[in-house]
Amino acid sequence: MSIREMAAENRSVKSEVESPYAWMRLFASLLIATIGGVGLWAVVVVLPAVEAEFGVARAGASLPYTLTLMCFSVGGILMGRLVDRIGIVYPVIASGIVLGLGYMLTSQAESLWQFAILHALFVGGASSTMFAPLLADISHWFDRRRGIAVAVCASGNYLAGTVWPPLIQHFVADYGWRSTFFGMGVFCLVTIVPLVAVLRRKPPHYQLSDLAGAQTGSQARLGVSPNVLISLLALAGVACCVAMSMPQVHIVAYCGDLGYGAARGAEMLSLMLGFGVVSRLASGWIADRIGGLATVLLGSGLQAVALFLYLPFDSLPSLYLISALFGLFQGGIVPSYAIVVREYFPPNEAGMRVSIVLMSTTIGMALGGWLSGALYDLTGDYQAAFINGILWNVLNLAIIGWLLLRKRSQSPALA
């Protein structure tokens, strides 16, 4: 390619990045993520109903959520790689259809194992496309405002957690979880596929110089190989989300045990995730100024504080307040990992690399959801589960703090 052709291509790229179309694409991606995100929250709300209908213990009732997140994790990595190769359109179309059919099939389950397997394979696998791969896709359309753009798209997951739990709880109370699941399947089918039309345009191309710089960026800035860096980020993601899962997965059941009722727990979950949206937007703004690693460290430290507050306080007003603080503190952690990946890895690997790290966070949620239920069954309350979350949070702080120190120690060499 001649210098003139490269210059023309670069001008074309700059006209696409952060253009009005990019913002419209971001809005469509947010809607898709919000609708598709129902898969991660519906099973949390129906946990008490499933536990009662199938006659299982708390850890057993947590199993569908754990298996769903496992399939969500594996599916995200596979779909991320596919998106790197063919783009986002066809994977989202296929996932929207599978998600809708998955809820219809799950509504017919006759045992806990049928419920768990159907929900995990169809709902968990399909939902994965509408998180990490979607975030990776939108990151290609923004440069200076990449942090806030990724945060907005990632907020779809928490908007789903804000909007869906009260609605699901209402319909479960009036019509039962089976009819509710069937209705959600129909809704997903008729809404997700039409929205994909906005995403038809392919992402802008990237300058070869930017690609080469990003390929060596992780080793130059942090003094570790790309594989070591991605492994450390994945482990940090698991650790922070084992901690994060305790309130998010078990707050409804926790409130039921305290005598406040499942409806109050669903309200707290909605409040938690609503403030999580605020946190994600604020963290995106912060990440554009201080970088992804520092933003993860800040959010993780505040999350540990909120987890500790659950130990001495369990009155209804205090639980509402702590749940709001927990959402405000931890909401921006997960999308900040996507910013870290985009800072240190090339754009043509974004779908797979972002998916690896963000899916490790869902593995942490799955592991933490099961661990919390198992600890509850073992001890009879949730105190040990909260302590377990705090210890995992400390591991996350250690990893991210070490990487941030490596970054600062490498900075003089780059100056």
C-alpha positions in Angstrom: 0.0 0.0 0.0 1.4 3.4 -1.0 1.8 6.3 1.5 -1.0 8.2 -0.2 -3.4 5.2 0.1 -2.4 4.7 3.7 -3.1 8.3 4.4 -6.5 8.1 2.7 -7.4 5.0 4.7 -6.4 6.6 8.0 -8.6 9.6 7.2 -11.5 7.1 6.5 -10.8 5.4 9.9 -10.9 8.7 11.8 -14.2 9.7 10.2 -15.8 6.4 11.4 -14.4 6.4 15.0 -16.6 8.3 17.5 -18.9 9.3 14.6 -22.7 9.8 15.0 -23.1 6.2 13.7 -20.7 5.0 16.4 -22.9 6.5 19.1 -26.0 5.0 17.4 -24.3 1.6 17.3 -23.5 2.0 21.0 -27.1 2.7 21.8 -28.3 -0.4 19.9 -25.6 -2.5 21.6 -26.8 -1.3 25.0 -30.4 -2.4 24.2 -29.2 -5.8 23.0 -27.1 -6.3 26.1 -30.0 -5.2 28.3 -32.5 -7.6 26.8 -30.0 -10.5 26.4 -28.7 -9.9 29.9 -32.0 -11.4 31.4 -30.3 -14.8 31.3 -28.0 -14.0 34.2 -30.6 -12.6 36.5 -33.8 -14.6 36.0 -32.4 -17.7 37.6 -31.3 -15.7 40.6 -34.9 -14.4 41.2 -36.5 -17.8 40.7 -34.0 -19.6 43.0 -36.4 -19.9 46.0 -39.2 -21.1 43.7 -37.0 -23.7 42.1 -35.7 -24.8 45.5 -39.3 -25.3 46.7 -40.6 -27.0 43.6 -37.8 -29.5 43.2 -37.2 -30.1 46.9 -33.4 -29.4 46.9 -31.0 -27.7 49.3 -29.7 -24.2 48.8 -26.4 -25.4 47.2 -28.4 -27.6 44.8 -30.7 -24.7 43.9 -27.6 -22.6 43.1 -26.4 -25.2 40.6 -28.4 -23.9 37.6 -26.8 -20.5 38.1 -23.3 -22.0 38.3 -23.7 -24.2 35.2 -25.3 -21.2 33.3 -22.2 -19.1 34.1 -19.9 -21.9 33.1 -21.6 -22.1 29.6 -21.7 -18.3 29.5 -17.9 -18.3 30.0 -17.0 -21.0 27.4 -19.5 -19.6 25.0 -18.1 -16.1 25.4 -14.6 -17.2 24.4 -15.8 -19.2 21.4 -18.0 -16.4 20.2 -15.3 -13.8 20.8 -13.0 -15.7 18.5 -15.8 -16.0 16.0 -16.5 -12.2 16.2 -12.8 -11.5 15.5 -13.2 -13.5 12.2 -16.7 -12.7 10.9 -18.0 -9.8 12.8 -20.7 -9.4 15.4 -23.9 -9.6 13.3 -24.4 -13.3 12.6 -23.3 -14.4 16.1 -25.9 -12.0 17.7 -28.7 -13.1 15.4 -28.1 -16.8 16.2 -27.7 -16.1 19.9 -31.0 -14.1 20.0 -32.9 -17.0 18.5 -31.3 -19.7 20.7 -31.9 -17.5 23.8 -35.6 -17.2 23.1 -36.0 -20.9 22.4 -33.9 -21.8 25.4 -36.3 -20.1 27.8 -39.3 -21.8 26.2 -37.6 -25.2 26.6 -36.5 -24.5 30.2 -40.0 -23.6 31.2 -40.9 -27.3 30.4 -38.2 -28.8 32.7 -39.4 -31.7 34.9 -36.4 -31.9 37.2 -33.6 -29.8 38.6 -31.1 -31.4 36.3 -33.3 -30.7 33.2 -33.7 -27.2 34.4 -30.0 -26.7 35.0 -28.8 -28.3 31.7 -31.4 -26.6 29.4 -30.8 -23.2 31.1 -27.1 -23.5 31.0 -26.6 -24.7 27.4 -29.2 -22.5 25.7 -29.6 -19.5 27.9 -26.1 -19.3 29.3 -24.4 -20.1 25.9 -26.6 -17.6 23.9 -26.3 -14.8 26.5 -22.5 -14.9 26.2 -22.5 -13.2 22.8 -24.3 -10.2 24.3 -21.6 -9.3 26.8 -17.8 -9.6 26.1 -18.0 -10.0 22.3 -20.3 -7.0 22.2 -18.0 -5.0 24.4 -15.0 -5.9 22.2 -17.0 -4.9 19.1 -17.9 -1.4 20.4 -14.3 -0.8 21.5 -13.3 -0.6 17.9 -15.6 2.4 17.3 -14.1 4.7 19.9 -10.6 6.0 20.7 -10.5 9.0 23.1 -13.8 8.0 24.7 -13.3 4.2 24.7 -13.6 3.9 28.4 -17.0 5.5 28.6 -18.2 3.7 25.5 -17.3 0.3 26.9 -18.8 1.2 30.2 -22.1 2.2 28.6 -22.2 -1.0 26.7 -21.3 -3.0 29.8 -24.1 -1.2 31.6 -26.6 -3.3 29.7 -25.8 -6.2 31.9 -26.6 -4.2 35.0 -29.6 -2.5 33.4 -30.9 -6.0 32.8 -30.3 -6.6 36.5 -32.1 -3.4 37.4 -35.2 -3.9 35.2 -35.7 -7.6 35.0 -35.7 -8.9 38.7 -38.8 -6.9 39.9 -40.6 -7.7 36.7 -39.7 -11.4 36.9 -40.6 -11.5 40.6 -44.0 -10.0 39.8 -44.9 -12.4 37.1 -43.5 -15.4 39.1 -45.8 -14.4 42.0 -48.8 -14.1 39.7 -48.3 -16.8 37.1 -45.4 -19.0 38.3 -41.9 -19.3 37.0 -42.8 -21.6 34.1 -45.1 -19.2 32.4 -42.7 -16.3 33.2 -39.8 -18.1 31.5 -41.9 -18.9 28.4 -43.0 -15.3 28.1 -39.4 -14.1 28.4 -38.4 -16.5 25.5 -41.1 -14.9 23.2 -39.9 -11.4 24.2 -36.3 -12.1 23.4 -37.2 -13.6 20.0 -39.1 -10.6 18.8 -36.8 -7.9 20.1 -33.1 -8.9 19.7 -33.0 -9.9 16.0 -34.5 -6.6 14.7 -31.9 -4.6 16.7 -29.0 -6.4 14.9 -29.8 -4.4 11.7 -28.0 -1.4 13.3 -24.8 -3.4 13.6 -24.4 -4.4 10.0 -21.5 -2.0 9.2 -18.1 -3.5 9.7 -15.7 -2.0 12.3 -13.1 0.5 10.9 -9.7 -0.9 10.0 -6.7 -0.1 12.1 -3.3 1.4 11.2 -0.5 -1.1 11.0 1.7 1.0 13.3 -1.0 0.9 16.0 -1.3 -2.8 15.6 2.4 -3.5 15.9 2.6 -1.2 18.9 -0.2 -2.9 20.7 1.3 -6.3 20.0 4.4 -5.5 22.0 2.7 -3.1 24.5 2.2 -5.6 27.3 5.8 -6.8 27.4 7.2 -3.2 27.0 5.0 -1.7 29.7 4.7 -4.4 32.3 7.8 -6.5 31.7 5.8 -9.7 31.4 4.8 -11.8 28.3 1.3 -11.4 26.9 0.3 -14.9 28.0 1.4 -14.3 31.5 -0.5 -11.0 31.6 -3.7 -12.5 30.3 -3.4 -15.3 32.8 -2.9 -12.9 35.7 -5.9 -10.8 34.6 -8.0 -13.9 34.3 -7.1 -15.0 37.8 -7.8 -11.5 39.1 -11.2 -11.7 37.4 -12.0 -14.9 39.1 -11.0 -13.6 42.5 -12.9 -10.3 42.4 -16.1 -12.0 41.1 -16.1 -14.8 43.7 -16.3 -11.9 46.1 -18.9 -10.1 44.0 -21.2 -13.1 43.7 -22.2 -13.4 47.3 -24.5 -10.4 47.5 -25.6 -10.6 43.8 -26.5 -14.3 43.8 -27.8 -14.8 47.3 -29.3 -11.4 48.4 -32.9 -12.6 47.6 -32.4 -15.9 49.6 -30.6 -14.0 52.3 -33.5 -11.6 52.8 -35.9 -14.6 52.9 -33.8 -16.2 55.7 -33.9 -13.0 57.7 -37.6 -12.8 57.4 -37.8 -9.8 55.1 -39.2 -11.9 52.1 -38.0 -12.5 48.6 -39.6 -9.4 47.2 -37.4 -7.2 49.5 -34.4 -9.1 48.2 -35.4 -8.6 44.6 -35.7 -4.9 45.3 -32.2 -4.8 46.9 -30.8 -6.7 43.9 -32.4 -4.1 41.6 -31.1 -1.3 43.7 -27.6 -2.8 43.7 -27.5 -3.2 40.0 -29.0 0.2 39.4 -26.2 1.9 41.3 -23.9 -0.5 39.4 -24.9 1.3 36.2 -23.8 4.6 37.8 -20.6 3.0 38.9 -19.9 1.6 35.4 -20.4 5.0 33.8 -18.2 6.7 36.4 -15.5 4.1 36.1 -15.5 4.5 32.3 -14.9 8.2 32.7 -12.2 7.5 35.3 -10.5 4.9 33.1 -10.2 7.4 30.3 -8.1 9.5 32.7 -6.1 7.1 34.9 -6.1 3.9 32.9 -7.8 0.5 33.3 -5.5 -1.1 36.0 -5.8 1.8 38.4 -9.6 1.8 37.9 -9.8 -1.9 38.7 -7.7 -1.4 41.9 -10.0 1.4 43.0 -13.2 -0.5 42.5 -11.9 -3.7 44.0 -10.7 -1.9 47.2 -14.1 -0.3 47.6 -15.9 -3.6 47.0 -14.0 -5.1 49.9 -15.2 -2.3 52.2 -18.8 -2.9 51.2 -18.5 -6.7 51.7 -17.2 -6.1 55.2 -20.2 -3.9 56.0 -22.6 -6.9 55.4 -21.0 -8.7 58.4 -22.2 -6.4 61.3 -25.3 -5.0 59.8 -28.5 -7.0 58.8 -31.4 -4.7 59.5 -33.7 -3.9 56.6 -32.7 -0.2 56.2 -29.0 -1.1 56.5 -29.2 -3.8 53.9 -30.8 -1.4 51.4 -28.0 1.1 52.1 -25.2 -1.4 51.9 -26.6 -3.0 48.7 -26.7 0.5 47.1 -23.1 1.1 48.2 -22.0 -2.3 47.0 -23.4 -1.6 43.5 -21.8 1.8 43.5 -18.4 0.5 44.5 -18.1 -2.7 42.4 -20.1 -1.9 39.2 -17.2 -0.6 37.2 -14.7 -3.3 37.9 -15.6 -5.8 35.1 -15.7 -3.4 32.2 -12.4 -1.9 33.4 -10.8 -5.3 32.6 -11.9 -4.8 29.0 -10.1 -1.4 29.0 -6.9 -3.1 30.3 -7.0 -5.7 27.5 -7.5 -3.0 24.9 -4.6 -1.0 26.3 -2.1 -3.9 26.1 -3.3 -6.2 23.2 -3.9 -5.7 19.5 -7.4 -4.9 18.2 -7.5 -8.0 15.9 -7.4 -10.1 19.1 -9.9 -8.0 21.1 -12.8 -10.4 20.8 -11.0 -13.4 22.1 -8.8 -11.6 24.7 -11.6 -9.5 26.1 -13.8 -12.6 26.2 -11.1 -14.7 28.0 -10.7 -12.1 30.8 -14.4 -11.1 31.1 -15.5 -14.8 31.0 -13.1 -15.5 33.8 -15.1 -13.0 35.9 -18.2 -15.1 35.2 -16.4 -18.2 36.2 -15.7 -16.4 39.5 -19.4 -15.6 39.8 -20.3 -19.2 39.1 -17.7 -20.5 41.6 -18.7 -17.9 44.2 -22.4 -18.5 43.8 -21.9 -22.2 44.5 -19.4 -21.7 47.3 -21.8 -19.3 49.1 -24.6 -21.8 48.9 -22.3 -24.6 50.1 -21.0 -22.5 53.0 -24.6 -21.7 53.9 -25.5 -25.4 54.0 -22.5 -26.1 56.1 -22.9 -23.3 58.7 -26.6 -22.5 58.5 -26.0 -18.8 57.8 -24.2 -16.4 55.4 -21.5 -15.0 57.6 -18.9 -17.5 56.5 -19.8 -16.8 52.8 -19.2 -13.1 53.3 -15.8 -13.8 54.9 -15.0 -16.1 52.0 -15.8 -13.3 49.6 -13.5 -10.8 51.4 -10.6 -13.2 51.3 -10.9 -13.7 47.5 -11.1 -9.9 47.2 -7.7 -9.6 48.9 -6.2 -11.9 46.3 -7.6 -9.7 43.5 -6.1 -6.6 45.2 -2.7 -8.3 45.4 -2.6 -9.2 41.7 -3.8 -5.9 40.4 -1.6 -4.0 42.8 1.4 -5.9 41.6 0.6 -5.3 38.0 0.2 -1.6 38.7 3.5 -1.5 40.5 5.1 -3.2 37.4 3.6 -0.6 35.2 5.0 2.3 37.3 8.4 0.7 37.5 8.5 0.3 33.7 7.4 3.9 33.1 10.9 5.6 33.6 12.3 3.2 31.0 9.7 4.3 28.5 10.2 8.0 29.1 
